[in-house]
Amino acid sequence: MQSQNNVTPNIDSQYSPSHIRTTWGGTGSVEDASRAFGFSRAKGYDLVRRGEFPCRVLRIGRSTRVVTTSLLRVLDSGEPEYSNAHV
């Protein structure tokens, strides 16, 4: 069984770190970041609401964006960036 502190990236090449590095800008959608982690859009937004998304999230007005560099660090390391983040 996988520990709650580990983040397992999705194997889909569209959401691989190398693809994200070359195609995403400074931020990405919660939906796409959730898919990169291998969970649903609904779970991603639930984690954002609880402050437990495994990487840095920006709320700009009514928009919620995931910081690409933070996402890549978490995908590369397999560990959430913040100690209070659990997946």
C-alpha positions in Angstrom: 0.0 0.0 0.0 1.3 3.4 -0.9 2.1 5.9 1.8 -0.2 9.0 1.9 2.9 11.3 1.7 4.0 9.9 -1.7 2.7 11.3 -4.9 2.5 8.9 -7.8 2.5 10.6 -11.2 0.3 9.5 -14.0 2.1 7.5 -16.7 0.1 9.1 -19.6 2.8 10.9 -21.7 0.5 14.0 -22.0 1.1 14.5 -18.3 4.7 13.4 -18.1 7.2 15.9 -16.6 9.0 16.3 -20.0 5.8 17.1 -21.8 4.7 19.5 -19.1 8.1 21.3 -19.2 7.8 21.8 -23.0 4.1 22.7 -23.3 2.9 24.4 -20.1 3.4 28.0 -19.2 4.0 29.3 -15.7 0.7 27.8 -14.4 -1.6 25.0 -15.4 -5.2 24.1 -14.6 -6.2 22.1 -11.5 -7.8 19.6 -13.9 -4.6 19.0 -15.8 -2.4 18.9 -12.7 -4.8 16.4 -11.1 -4.5 14.2 -14.1 -0.7 14.4 -13.9 -1.0 13.1 -10.4 -3.4 10.4 -11.4 -6.6 11.6 -9.7 -9.8 13.1 -10.9 -10.7 16.7 -11.4 -13.2 16.5 -8.5 -10.6 15.1 -6.2 -8.1 17.8 -7.3 -10.6 20.6 -6.5 -11.5 18.9 -3.2 -7.8 18.9 -2.2 -7.4 22.5 -3.2 -10.4 23.5 -1.0 -8.9 21.6 1.9 -5.5 23.2 1.3 -4.0 19.7 0.7 -3.2 19.8 -3.0 0.4 18.3 -3.3 1.9 21.4 -5.0 1.6 25.1 -5.0 -1.8 26.6 -6.0 -2.6 30.2 -6.8 -6.0 31.7 -6.5 -6.4 34.7 -8.7 -9.9 36.1 -8.5 -12.2 33.3 -9.3 -9.5 31.3 -11.1 -7.4 28.6 -9.4 -4.1 27.7 -11.1 -1.3 25.3 -10.3 2.3 26.6 -10.4 4.1 24.5 -13.0 7.5 24.5 -11.4 6.0 23.3 -8.1 4.1 20.6 -10.0 7.3 19.4 -11.7 9.2 19.3 -8.4 6.6 17.2 -6.8 6.3 14.9 -9.9 10.1 14.5 -9.9 10.5 13.9 -6.2 7.4 12.0 -5.5 6.9 14.0 -2.3 4.4 16.8 -1.7 6.0 20.2 -1.3 4.2 21.1 1.9 4.2 19.0 5.0 0.4 19.4 5.4 -0.3 18.0 1.9 -1.6 14.5 1.7 -2.9 12.6 -1.3 
